[in-house]
Amino acid sequence: MLTKRALLSAIAGTAFSSCAIGRASAQTYPTRPVKIIVTLPAGSAPDIRHRLIAQQLTQLWGQQVIVENRPGGGGLIGARALLAGEPDGHTLLAAAASIYTILPAQSEKLPFDVNSDLIPIGLTLREGMVLAASAKLGINSLPELLALAQKNSNQLIIGTNPAGSLPYLAGRLLVDLTKAPMMVVPYSTGGTNEAIRDIMGGRVHAVIEGMTGLKGSIEGGAIKPLAIMAHEPLPTFPNLPTASASVPGLTAVGWLALAAPKGTPDATIGKLTDGLRTVLANPQLQTRLLETGSEFHPLFGAELTRFIRDEQKLWWPLVKKYT
């Protein structure tokens, strides 16, 4: 039978060993390749952006970091794939804004709670939606578009991606805030590309989409950007004004946040945060990321959580109202 002293010594030794194992685990993470699930197709701006980040993390950690595309369902397919795995930090999710701001408001039967089952690590992409008008209209600003709408009540049409998408909701927010007599028409197939074809054919007058999706048509002269629905101008388009300068509150930002599943050890979350913070501070990577056409505003920890909650407060009522 163990004496009291021997028993206490054994317990202390076990506790010390557990702590040592925990520290070793935190120090050696990652112990095998890390997978980042991207909820958008290969070749998209978010996909390209996270492949650049993955390359930098591979060099930093000495372990391969790969990107796996799981598009569909507004991010639901990718989120399910993440939550089906082990919460050990070796499978991560590049969670699109829709996972946090649209899916929960569309379905009361979502198979997970975005605010408790996903641990946000860092904001990796933020892209303000751009309002662009047909070059044939001869206008150069958002106020001019609103004035034209008043003269042609319910005749101006804004084409967007399908109902429930951020561009569609941004169009609804524009009309709600300005009371402008314009129609927002979602394209269930073809999305922005079909809307631009109809702009060129004179059937649609404006479009809302990220700069990445509009850049070719802008450079080709078919459409003219009027405003960006971001908090500040894009560095690559510094003369494009923000929409909120003309219409207070008119912001619509697409974004992605790297997230881990609930249950991931705190030490691993810390290592992930430190790693992401380190690579995003690399000037060469920053330049490459800006070339993808999106803003560069990394957020971490409590600041990122507040950002997500603010986005949910803005979009959940609109999603419930219009989808």
C-alpha positions in Angstrom: 0.0 0.0 0.0 1.3 3.5 -0.9 2.1 5.8 2.0 0.5 9.2 2.0 3.9 10.8 1.0 4.4 8.3 -1.9 0.9 8.9 -3.1 1.3 12.7 -3.1 4.7 12.3 -4.9 3.1 10.1 -7.6 0.3 12.6 -8.2 2.7 15.5 -8.4 4.8 13.5 -10.8 1.8 12.8 -13.0 0.7 16.4 -13.0 4.3 17.5 -13.9 4.4 15.0 -16.8 1.0 16.2 -18.1 2.1 19.8 -18.1 5.4 18.8 -19.8 3.5 16.9 -22.5 1.1 19.8 -23.0 4.1 22.2 -23.4 5.8 19.8 -25.8 2.6 19.5 -27.8 2.3 23.3 -28.1 6.0 23.6 -29.1 5.9 20.9 -31.8 2.6 21.9 -33.5 2.1 21.3 -36.3 3.2 17.7 -36.1 2.0 16.8 -39.6 0.6 18.6 -42.7 -2.1 21.2 -42.1 -5.1 21.5 -44.3 -7.0 24.8 -45.0 -10.5 24.2 -46.3 -11.5 27.1 -48.7 -15.3 27.4 -49.2 -14.9 28.9 -52.7 -13.7 27.4 -56.0 -10.1 27.0 -57.1 -8.9 30.0 -58.9 -11.1 32.5 -57.0 -9.5 35.4 -55.3 -10.0 33.8 -51.8 -8.4 30.6 -53.0 -5.4 32.4 -54.5 -5.0 34.4 -51.3 -5.0 31.4 -49.0 -2.6 29.5 -51.2 -0.2 32.4 -50.8 -0.7 32.3 -47.0 -0.3 28.5 -47.0 3.1 28.9 -48.7 4.3 31.3 -46.1 3.0 29.1 -43.2 4.8 26.1 -44.8 8.1 28.0 -44.7 7.4 29.2 -41.1 6.4 25.9 -39.6 8.5 23.5 -41.7 5.3 21.4 -42.3 3.3 21.4 -45.5 0.2 23.6 -45.4 -2.2 22.7 -48.2 -5.5 24.2 -49.5 -8.5 22.0 -50.2 -11.5 23.5 -52.0 -15.0 22.6 -50.7 -17.4 25.1 -52.4 -21.1 25.1 -52.1 -24.0 25.7 -49.7 -22.8 29.2 -48.8 -19.9 27.6 -46.9 -21.9 24.9 -45.3 -20.1 22.1 -47.0 -16.7 23.3 -45.9 -17.8 24.0 -42.4 -19.2 20.5 -42.1 -16.0 19.0 -43.3 -14.1 21.0 -40.7 -16.3 20.0 -37.8 -16.2 16.3 -38.8 -12.4 16.2 -38.1 -10.3 16.2 -35.0 -10.0 19.5 -33.2 -6.3 19.5 -33.1 -5.4 22.4 -35.4 -4.4 20.3 -38.4 -7.6 21.1 -40.3 -8.7 24.7 -40.5 -11.4 26.6 -42.4 -11.2 29.7 -44.4 -14.6 30.7 -43.3 -16.5 33.0 -45.7 -18.6 35.8 -44.3 -21.7 33.9 -45.4 -21.1 31.2 -42.8 -21.4 33.8 -40.0 -23.8 36.4 -41.5 -26.1 34.6 -43.9 -26.5 30.9 -43.1 -27.5 31.3 -39.4 -30.3 33.8 -40.4 -31.6 31.7 -43.2 -32.0 28.5 -41.3 -33.0 27.8 -37.7 -31.9 24.2 -38.2 -28.2 24.9 -39.0 -26.3 21.8 -37.8 -23.9 23.9 -35.8 -23.6 27.2 -33.9 -21.2 29.5 -35.8 -20.5 31.5 -32.6 -19.6 28.6 -30.4 -18.5 25.8 -32.7 -16.0 27.8 -34.7 -13.0 29.6 -33.2 -12.0 32.6 -35.3 -8.2 33.0 -35.5 -7.6 35.8 -37.9 -9.2 37.9 -40.7 -7.5 37.0 -43.9 -9.6 38.9 -46.5 -11.8 41.9 -46.6 -13.3 43.2 -49.8 -15.8 46.0 -50.1 -18.6 45.6 -52.7 -18.3 48.0 -55.6 -21.3 49.8 -57.1 -20.7 50.2 -60.8 -23.0 51.7 -63.5 -23.3 51.3 -67.2 -20.9 53.6 -69.0 -23.9 54.5 -71.3 -25.6 56.3 -68.4 -22.9 59.0 -68.4 -22.8 59.3 -64.6 -19.7 59.4 -62.4 -21.0 59.1 -58.8 -23.5 57.5 -56.4 -25.4 60.7 -55.9 -25.8 61.0 -59.7 -27.2 57.5 -59.8 -29.7 58.3 -57.1 -30.8 61.5 -58.8 -31.3 59.6 -62.1 -33.3 57.0 -60.2 -35.6 59.7 -58.9 -36.2 61.0 -62.4 -36.9 57.5 -63.7 -38.9 55.9 -60.9 -38.6 52.1 -60.8 -36.9 52.0 -64.2 -33.3 51.6 -63.1 -32.2 48.1 -62.4 -29.3 46.8 -60.3 -28.1 43.3 -61.2 -26.5 41.1 -58.6 -25.6 37.6 -57.7 -28.4 35.3 -56.5 -30.8 36.3 -53.7 -29.1 35.8 -50.3 -25.7 36.7 -51.6 -23.8 39.7 -50.2 -24.1 41.7 -53.5 -27.9 41.2 -53.5 -28.2 42.2 -49.8 -26.0 45.2 -50.5 -28.4 46.3 -53.2 -31.3 45.9 -50.8 -29.4 47.9 -48.1 -28.8 50.7 -50.7 -32.5 50.9 -51.5 -33.5 50.7 -47.8 -31.2 53.5 -46.8 -31.9 55.9 -49.7 -35.5 55.0 -50.5 -34.4 55.3 -54.1 -37.0 53.9 -56.6 -34.7 51.2 -58.1 -35.1 47.5 -58.6 -32.6 45.0 -57.4 -32.7 41.9 -59.6 -30.8 38.8 -58.5 -29.4 36.4 -61.2 -29.9 32.9 -60.0 -27.6 31.6 -62.8 -24.7 33.5 -64.3 -24.7 36.0 -61.5 -22.5 39.1 -62.1 -21.3 37.9 -65.5 -24.9 37.7 -66.8 -25.8 41.0 -65.2 -22.9 42.7 -67.0 -24.0 41.1 -70.3 -27.4 42.7 -69.7 -25.8 46.0 -68.9 -24.0 45.9 -72.3 -27.4 45.1 -73.9 -29.1 48.0 -72.2 -31.4 45.9 -70.1 -29.7 46.5 -66.7 -28.1 49.8 -65.5 -25.8 49.0 -62.6 -24.2 46.1 -60.8 -22.7 45.3 -57.4 -19.8 43.0 -56.9 -16.3 42.9 -55.5 -13.6 44.7 -57.5 -12.0 41.4 -58.5 -15.2 40.4 -60.4 -15.6 43.8 -62.0 -12.1 44.8 -62.9 -12.1 43.4 -66.4 -15.4 45.1 -67.4 -14.2 48.4 -65.8 -10.9 48.2 -67.8 -12.9 47.3 -70.9 -15.1 50.4 -70.5 -18.4 48.7 -70.2 -19.1 49.9 -66.7 -17.8 52.7 -64.5 -17.2 52.3 -60.7 -19.2 54.8 -58.7 -18.4 53.9 -55.1 -16.9 51.2 -52.9 -19.0 49.9 -49.9 -15.9 49.7 -47.7 -14.8 51.6 -44.6 -12.0 53.3 -46.6 -10.9 53.5 -50.3 -8.9 50.7 -51.9 -5.2 51.3 -52.1 -5.3 50.1 -55.7 -8.2 52.5 -56.5 -7.5 55.5 -54.2 -9.8 57.9 -56.1 -12.9 55.7 -55.8 -15.0 57.2 -53.0 -16.6 55.1 -50.3 -20.4 54.7 -50.5 -20.8 55.8 -46.9 -19.4 59.3 -47.8 -22.7 59.8 -49.7 -25.0 57.4 -47.9 -24.1 57.0 -44.2 -24.2 53.3 -43.1 -23.8 52.0 -46.6 -21.1 49.4 -46.1 -21.0 45.9 -47.5 -17.8 43.9 -47.0 -17.1 40.4 -48.1 -14.5 38.7 -45.9 -12.9 35.4 -44.8 -11.6 34.4 -41.4 -9.3 31.5 -40.7 -11.1 29.4 -38.1 -10.5 26.2 -36.0 -13.2 23.9 -34.6 -14.4 24.1 -31.0 -12.2 21.9 -28.7 -8.9 22.9 -30.3 -6.4 23.4 -27.4 -5.7 27.0 -26.4 -2.0 26.4 -26.9 -2.6 25.4 -30.5 -4.9 28.4 -31.1 -2.1 30.6 -29.8 0.4 29.0 -32.1 -2.0 29.4 -35.1 -2.6 33.0 -34.2 1.1 33.8 -33.8 1.9 32.0 -37.1 -0.8 33.9 -39.1 0.2 37.2 -37.5 3.8 36.6 -38.5 3.2 35.7 -42.1 0.6 38.5 -42.6 3.2 41.0 -41.4 5.6 40.0 -44.3 5.8 43.1 -46.7 6.2 40.8 -49.7 3.1 38.8 -48.9 1.2 42.0 -48.2 2.0 43.3 -51.7 0.9 40.0 -53.2 -2.4 40.0 -51.3 -3.2 43.6 -52.3 -2.7 42.5 -56.0 -5.7 40.1 -55.5 -7.9 43.2 -55.4 -9.0 43.2 -51.7 -8.2 45.3 -48.7 -5.5 44.3 -46.2 -6.8 44.6 -42.6 -5.9 41.6 -40.5 -7.7 41.2 -37.3 -7.2 38.8 -34.4 -8.7 37.7 -31.1 -11.2 39.9 -29.4 -11.1 42.5 -32.1 -12.0 39.9 -34.8 -14.9 38.6 -32.6 -16.3 42.1 -32.2 -16.1 42.6 -36.0 -18.0 39.3 -36.6 -20.7 40.3 -34.1 -21.1 43.7 -35.7 -21.5 42.1 -39.1 -24.1 39.8 -37.8 -26.1 42.7 -36.3 -26.0 44.4 -39.7 -26.9 41.5 -42.0 -29.1 39.1 -40.0 -32.2 41.4 -40.1 -31.7 42.0 -43.9 -31.3 38.3 -44.6 -34.5 37.4 -42.7 -36.3 40.2 -44.5 -35.3 39.6 -48.1 -34.4 35.8 -48.4 
